[in-house]
């Protein structure tokens, strides 16, 4: 019983850390890795979006392994994945967009106004955010994101210990039943 209680406490601490750093009201108790979390977030966005579009935009700053898993997951779902830069996603219909924060090139953007404009079109905004960077950067929840995902490896086991690293997914309270 004590081991189970300890595991539960560790999970609650994990979820609390994620909600604090992302400024999102809900977090799950970990996922396989960031790329898988992004694919799951794409599926969640498809379920909660009111858009009839089957297009999913991915920021050109997204990590290559994340893009590869999203493309693999999208194919059997009949979704079209398109890379975008800036206003590409604003000029075309889509159900969601994935932004990388900070980007693969190291760029840190304040996309607050862009996110408002995209959400006004009815799209769902997902941000792949580095948790350690969020100790200094404005969290996705404050930027207006609907879903935040990312790796937690920088807070856990070092790389090379066999297997993927825990990732997170956090979202708005309105999406809790779909998560």
Secondary structure as UniProt FT lines:
FT   HELIX           2..22
FT   STRAND          26..27
FT   HELIX           34..48
FT   STRAND          55..59
FT   TURN            60..61
FT   HELIX           64..77
FT   STRAND          80..84
FT   TURN            86..87
FT   HELIX           88..91
FT   STRAND          96..101
FT   TURN            104..105
FT   HELIX           112..120
FT   TURN            121..122
FT   STRAND          124..129
FT   TURN            131..132
FT   HELIX           133..135
FT   HELIX           140..143
FT   STRAND          147..151
FT   HELIX           153..155
FT   TURN            159..160
FT   STRAND          167..171
FT   HELIX           173..175
FT   TURN            176..178
//
